[in-house]
Amino acid sequence: MKPVVSAMQAWSCTVISAFAIIILSVIGGLFRTKHHSLTGHADDPADGPAVAGTVFTAVFVYIGFLVFCGLQGMLHVRENRRGAIAL
């Protein structure tokens, strides 16, 4: 199987996705527990659990990116071990 994206794009996407999963999971957890720093002001969303559901949907999208880009990176590693010539 051939990689779809370049090695640099694959590994960059993997690292960015990992950080996004961590950061968004913390933000989603804070919204779920209705933490006062995120839901305490009059202009902030009143329904914290609904916002948390949306944030966790984004986490699942980033998990998909992490899996896809990680597999693309591993394809590049496997291709380089076989002695393929990179153009």
Backbone as JSON, one array per atom type, in Angstrom:
{
  "sequence": "MKPVVSAMQAWSCTVISAFAIIILSVIGGLFRTKHHSLTGHADDPADGPAVAGTVFTAVFVYIGFLVFCGLQGMLHVRENRRGAIAL",
  "N": [[0.84, -1.17, 0.0], [0.5, 2.24, -0.77], [1.5, 5.37, 0.65], [-0.73, 8.16, 1.14], [-0.32, 10.81, 1.81], [2.5, 13.03, 2.4], [5.47, 12.23, 4.34], [6.19, 14.17, 6.25], [3.8, 15.65, 6.5], [2.14, 13.64, 7.49], [3.28, 12.95, 10.02], [3.2, 15.45, 11.26], [0.45, 15.94, 11.37], [-0.24, 13.84, 13.06], [0.98, 14.55, 15.51], [-0.23, 17.05, 16.04], [-2.9, 16.24, 16.2], [-2.81, 14.59, 18.47], [-2.22, 16.45, 20.53], [-4.51, 18.05, 20.26], [-6.53, 16.28, 20.99], [-5.97, 15.9, 23.71], [-6.2, 18.55, 24.76], [-8.84, 19.31, 23.98], [-10.29, 17.34, 25.29], [-9.92, 18.03, 27.98], [-11.17, 20.56, 27.99], [-13.78, 19.79, 27.25], [-14.41, 18.16, 29.45], [-14.44, 20.09, 31.48], [-16.61, 21.67, 30.66], [-18.62, 19.73, 30.88], [-18.78, 19.33, 33.64], [-19.73, 21.75, 34.35], [-17.98, 23.87, 35.03], [-17.07, 26.81, 36.76], [-15.43, 28.69, 35.52], [-15.92, 28.45, 32.83], [-18.67, 28.47, 32.47], [-19.77, 30.4, 34.09], [-20.39, 33.07, 33.59], [-22.71, 35.56, 32.36], [-22.77, 35.73, 29.58], [-21.8, 33.32, 28.76], [-22.3, 29.89, 27.63], [-25.32, 28.36, 28.72], [-26.05, 25.69, 28.87], [-23.99, 23.5, 29.68], [-23.4, 20.63, 29.45], [-24.4, 20.08, 26.85], [-22.7, 21.56, 25.23], [-20.36, 20.25, 25.89], [-20.84, 17.78, 24.71], [-20.65, 18.45, 22.0], [-17.98, 19.24, 21.89], [-16.72, 16.83, 22.54], [-17.44, 15.39, 20.3], [-15.8, 16.6, 18.42], [-13.4, 15.68, 19.48], [-13.56, 12.96, 18.83], [-13.4, 13.15, 16.05], [-10.78, 14.09, 15.8], [-9.48, 11.85, 16.83], [-9.92, 10.09, 14.76], [-8.37, 11.4, 12.77], [-5.87, 11.09, 13.99], [-5.49, 8.3, 13.93], [-5.58, 7.8, 11.13], [-3.47, 9.45, 10.13], [-1.34, 8.51, 11.66], [-1.16, 5.89, 10.7], [-0.46, 6.46, 8.06], [2.05, 7.61, 8.47], [3.39, 5.36, 9.49], [3.32, 3.77, 7.21], [5.14, 5.15, 5.63], [7.47, 4.73, 7.12], [7.72, 1.97, 6.87], [8.02, 1.78, 4.11], [10.47, 3.07, 3.74], [12.2, 1.31, 4.99], [12.31, -0.77, 3.23], [13.94, 0.11, 1.29], [13.09, 1.85, -0.67], [13.21, 4.33, -3.18], [13.02, 7.71, -2.62], [11.41, 10.29, -4.26]],
  "CA": [[0.0, 0.0, 0.0], [1.29, 3.47, -0.85], [0.98, 6.47, 1.47], [-1.48, 9.18, 0.42], [0.28, 12.1, 2.13], [3.95, 12.95, 2.63], [5.86, 11.82, 5.69], [6.13, 15.34, 7.13], [2.4, 15.94, 6.76], [1.58, 12.57, 8.31], [3.74, 13.06, 11.4], [2.69, 16.72, 11.81], [-0.96, 15.71, 11.68], [-0.31, 12.95, 14.21], [1.32, 15.31, 16.72], [-1.28, 18.05, 16.27], [-4.1, 15.53, 16.64], [-2.62, 14.14, 19.85], [-2.4, 17.6, 21.4], [-5.91, 18.48, 20.18], [-7.33, 15.33, 21.78], [-5.75, 16.2, 25.13], [-6.74, 19.87, 25.1], [-10.3, 19.31, 23.86], [-10.85, 16.48, 26.34], [-9.96, 18.84, 29.2], [-12.22, 21.57, 27.83], [-15.06, 19.09, 27.31], [-14.66, 17.77, 30.84], [-14.8, 21.29, 32.25], [-17.99, 22.02, 30.3], [-19.54, 18.72, 31.4], [-18.97, 19.55, 35.08], [-20.21, 23.14, 34.5], [-16.95, 24.61, 35.77], [-17.45, 28.22, 36.81], [-14.63, 29.52, 34.61], [-16.45, 28.34, 31.47], [-20.13, 28.66, 32.41], [-20.18, 31.25, 35.2], [-20.72, 34.43, 33.17], [-24.02, 35.65, 31.69], [-22.6, 35.54, 28.14], [-21.33, 31.97, 28.5], [-23.41, 28.97, 27.38], [-26.01, 27.89, 29.92], [-26.15, 24.23, 28.85], [-22.63, 22.98, 29.59], [-23.31, 19.27, 28.9], [-24.62, 20.09, 25.4], [-21.45, 22.04, 24.65], [-19.39, 19.16, 26.09], [-21.11, 16.77, 23.68], [-20.09, 18.94, 20.75], [-16.51, 19.2, 22.01], [-16.3, 15.43, 22.47], [-17.55, 15.0, 18.89], [-14.54, 17.05, 17.81], [-12.35, 14.76, 19.95], [-13.64, 11.74, 18.03], [-12.87, 13.48, 14.72], [-9.32, 14.12, 15.92], [-9.02, 10.47, 16.99], [-9.87, 9.57, 13.38], [-7.18, 11.97, 12.15], [-4.69, 10.48, 14.62], [-5.34, 6.94, 13.41], [-5.24, 7.86, 9.71], [-2.13, 10.03, 9.92], [-0.37, 7.59, 12.24], [-0.97, 4.78, 9.75], [0.29, 7.0, 6.93], [3.45, 7.7, 8.91], [3.95, 4.02, 9.57], [3.56, 3.31, 5.85], [6.4, 5.76, 5.2], [8.56, 4.03, 7.8], [7.84, 0.64, 6.25], [8.52, 1.97, 2.76], [11.88, 3.43, 3.83], [12.96, 0.11, 5.38], [12.45, -1.63, 2.05], [14.93, 0.68, 0.38], [12.45, 2.57, -1.76], [13.84, 5.61, -3.52], [12.1, 8.83, -2.48], [11.61, 11.3, -5.3]],
  "C": [[0.89, 1.24, 0.0], [0.67, 4.54, 0.04], [0.29, 7.51, 0.58], [-0.85, 10.56, 0.63], [1.77, 11.92, 2.39], [4.23, 12.6, 4.09], [5.75, 13.0, 6.66], [4.69, 15.7, 7.47], [1.78, 14.89, 7.68], [2.0, 12.72, 9.77], [3.28, 14.37, 12.03], [1.23, 16.57, 12.22], [-1.11, 14.83, 12.91], [-0.04, 13.71, 15.51], [0.24, 16.33, 17.05], [-2.56, 17.39, 16.77], [-3.98, 15.06, 18.08], [-2.81, 15.29, 20.83], [-3.85, 18.08, 21.41], [-6.81, 17.57, 21.01], [-7.19, 15.64, 23.27], [-6.43, 17.49, 25.52], [-8.26, 19.87, 25.04], [-10.95, 18.4, 24.9], [-10.94, 17.24, 27.67], [-11.07, 19.87, 29.12], [-13.6, 20.93, 27.9], [-15.42, 18.64, 28.72], [-15.06, 18.95, 31.71], [-16.22, 21.74, 31.92], [-18.99, 21.03, 30.88], [-19.82, 18.93, 32.89], [-19.45, 20.96, 35.4], [-19.25, 23.95, 35.37], [-17.22, 26.1, 35.67], [-16.63, 29.1, 35.88], [-15.15, 29.47, 33.18], [-17.95, 28.62, 31.38], [-20.64, 29.63, 33.46], [-20.63, 32.64, 34.82], [-22.05, 34.43, 32.42], [-23.91, 35.4, 30.19], [-22.14, 34.13, 27.77], [-22.52, 31.04, 28.27], [-24.0, 28.43, 28.69], [-26.03, 26.37, 30.01], [-24.76, 23.64, 28.61], [-22.54, 21.58, 29.03], [-23.55, 19.2, 27.39], [-23.36, 20.55, 24.67], [-20.38, 20.95, 24.77], [-19.59, 18.07, 25.05], [-20.54, 17.17, 22.33], [-18.57, 18.89, 20.77], [-16.02, 17.76, 21.92], [-16.5, 14.85, 21.07], [-16.3, 15.4, 18.13], [-13.38, 16.16, 18.24], [-12.37, 13.48, 19.13], [-13.16, 11.97, 16.6], [-11.35, 13.49, 14.76], [-8.74, 12.73, 16.17], [-8.94, 9.8, 15.61], [-8.66, 10.09, 12.63], [-5.92, 11.31, 12.68], [-4.45, 9.09, 14.05], [-4.9, 6.98, 11.95], [-3.82, 8.36, 9.49], [-1.05, 9.15, 10.53], [-0.1, 6.41, 11.31], [-0.21, 5.24, 8.51], [1.77, 7.13, 7.28], [4.11, 6.35, 8.98], [4.18, 3.42, 8.18], [4.85, 3.9, 5.3], [7.58, 5.07, 5.85], [8.79, 2.67, 7.15], [8.43, 0.74, 4.84], [10.01, 2.29, 2.77], [12.74, 2.22, 4.22], [13.21, -0.81, 4.2], [13.45, -1.07, 1.05], [14.31, 1.4, -0.8], [13.14, 3.92, -1.96], [12.78, 6.7, -3.44], [12.41, 9.87, -3.54], [11.25, 12.67, -4.8]]
}
